[in-house]
Amino acid sequence: MPRGSWSASALARLGDPDVVGFSAFLLYVVAVLSAVLFRRGQLRWRRLRSRPVLTFAQVAAARPGTKVIVTGRTGNGRLGYGPFSGEPCVWYQIVRRATREISSEATETTETVEQEWGDRHLYTDDGDAPTRIPVTVTLGRQSLLASRSPMIRQSVADRDGGTRPGKSITYRLHEYVVVADRPVTVAGVVRRRGAEPELARDDWTDGTVVGAEPSELSTRYAGFQRWSFGISLLSAVLAVLLTIAAVG
């Protein structure tokens, strides 16, 4: 088809009320989703900034259930290697994820830890006692910032774990690693594992981030909120204009 004919056809479709109406609908969806992201980010940052930034000694003295922010570094001791990726790390975990087809519209997913090795403590060198605090796997996997890795990140190498004949079960193997000597900020809740404190995940606001100080979180969340609000506002305005054009 000649380029001029294609352009004329595209312009004709853009003038079709059905196409304009569908485009307006999509823009309304984008506006709503962006508004939800804006509100979620706003709520998360409001809750995070109300937490105290504690030293390791203060965490050790805190009552179980206290929500805190802590900074430290991952371990720099004995190195291992991810079984799949070969990546140097101080901790790794291999998880087998089984997805079972219950019906044509529903599936069930379960996880089993196949291997786990190493050190997933957070460390400090500021003279506090204790000098290390363990971070739970569920907290370590959760990221505080979409643009930065969490403390425990999924490696590039995922493997097909096969299927179970006659059972409609598919297996996937996932590798998670902790890279050595990385600065980490953790937002979590204080728990007790015997006499030792640990940092755990309590709700959706908790998480970890590599390479970002608590002060940087404020800048990052402010930028994200401006971005999501701007996208929501622009999409809503364009959707209204297209709706008027379709009706008119």
N, C-alpha and C positions, 0 to 999 in steps of 0.2 A: 504493500500500500504506500503511495506517495506520502512524503512527510506532511505536505499541506493538507491532504485529505484526513490524515490521522489527527492533526491539530484541530481541524474543524469539527471532527467527530467528538474529540475530547471536550471541546468547548460546548458543544451541543448537549453532551451528557451533564456537564456542570450546570447547565440551565434547566435541567429536568427537575421538577419539584420533588420527586421521590429521592433523587440523588442528593439534593440540597437538604431535604429533611433528614435523611440517614446520616449525612455529614454532621448536621447539627446535633443529632442524637449521640454520635461518637464523641463530639466535643463536650457535651453535657457529662458523659461518663468520665472523660479525662478530668473535667473540672471537679467532679465529686470525689474521684480517687485522690486527686492532688490535695483537696481540702481535708480528706481523711488523713493523709500522710502529714499534712501541716499540723493538724490537731494532735495526732499521735506523737510527733516530734516535740510539740509544745508541752504536752503532758509529761513525756519522758524527761525532758530537760528540767522541768519544774520540780520533779521528784528527785532527780539526781543532784541538783544544786542545793537541796535542803539537807543533804547528807554531809557529815563531817569527813574531812580528809585526815585519816589517822596514821600514826606510826605503827610499826609492828608491835611495840610494847603496849600501845594503847589498844590495839586489836586483841592482844592476849588478855588484857584486863576488862574488855568489854563484855557485857552480858550477852548470852546467846539470843539471837533474834535482832540484834542491833544492825541496822543497815549502814554500810560504810563505803568509803572510797579509799583505796590503798594503792600506792605505787611501789614498784620494785623491778627486779629483773628475773628472767628465767635462769635456770641453773647453767653453770659452765663447767661441770665436772665431766664424768665419763661420757663419751659420745657413742651413740649407736647409729644404725642406718635403717631407714624405713624399708621394710621387707619388699615392698613393691616399687617404690620410687628410688630407693637407694640414697635418699636425702639424709645428710648428717643431722642428727637431732639428739636431744637429751631424754626424750620420751616418745613412744609411739604406741598406737593401739590399732588393732585390726578388728573391724566389726563386720559380722555377716548379717546382712539385712534380707529377711525373707518376706516376700510379698505374695500373699495367697489370695487367689480370686474366689471370693465368696459367691458372687453372682455377676451378671453382665454389667451391673451398675455399682458394685461395691467390692473393695479389696481390704485386706487386713495386713498390716506391716508389723513385724517384730524384729528386734535386734538382739544379737548374741555376740558377746566379746570373745573373739577367737584367740587373740594374743594381746598382751600388754606388758610393756617394759619401760623402766626408766624413772625419771624424776619430773614431776609436775608441780613442784613447789615454786613459790615466789620468794625471792631472796632480797635482803637489804644489806648494805655495808656501812650503815650509819651508826653502828655500835649498839643498836637496840637488842634486847633479848625478848623473844626469840629472834634469830636471824633468818628464819624461813617459815613460811606458812603454806600449807597445801591448798590448792584450788581444785574444786571438784570438776569432773569431766563436763557435766551439764552446764556449769558456769563458764568454764574455759572455752567451750565451743561457741558460746553466744557472743556476737560482736556488738560493741557499742556504736560503731560507725560503719556504715555500709562501704565506705571508701578505704577502710583499713582492715587488716586481718585480725581475728581474735587470737588469744594466746594459744589455743589448740585449734589448728586449722586443718581442714581436709586437704590432703595432698592431691596433686594432679592425677595420680595413678589410681583409678578405680578399676576393679576387675569383675568380669562376668563370673558369677559363682555357679552357673549352671541352673538346671531345672530338676524338679522331682517328678518323674513320670507318673501320670495318673492322679496327681494331687493338685495340679494347677498352681504350683509354687515355683516362683523364680527367685534365685539368690543373687545378691550383689555383695562384693567384698569392698569395704571402704577403709582407707588408711588415714589416720589422724596423727599429726606430729606436733611436738613443741621444739622450736628451733632454739639453739643455745644462745645465752647471753643477750637477750632482747629486752629493752625497756617495756614495761607493761603497766597499764592502769586497769585496776579491777574495781568494779562496783558490784558489791554482793552483800550477803548477810552473814554474820558471824555464827558459826555452829561449833559444837564441841565434839571431837572425836577422842573420847577418853579425856585425858588432861590437856590434849593439844587442841588449839583453836584451828578451824579451817574456814575458808571462804566458800560459800555455796550460793546457788541460785534460788531465789524465793519467788520472783515474779518476772514479767516481761521487761521491766526496766533494767534488770541486772545484766551484766555482761563484762567483756574484757576487750581491750584494744592494745595492739602493739604500736609503739612509737608515738603515742600521743599523751601529753601531760594533761592533768585535770583542767588547767587554764585553757588549753587548746580545744577541749571539748566544747566550751562556751562559744568560741568562734565558729567551730564546725557546725554546731546545732543552729546558731543564728543564720549562717549561710544557707543551710538546708531549709530552714523555715522561710527565708526570703525567696528561695527558688521555688518551693512547693506552692507558696502563696501566689507568686507571680504567674506560675503555670495555671493555677486554678482560676485566677482572675481573668487572664487572657483567654482561656478556653471558654469561660462563661460568657464573656463579651462577644466572642466570635460566634458562639452557639446562638445567642440571642439575635445577632444580626442575620445569621443564616435562617433562623426561624421566621423572622420578619420577611426576608426575601422569599421564602417558600410560601408563606401565607399570602403575601402580596402578589 
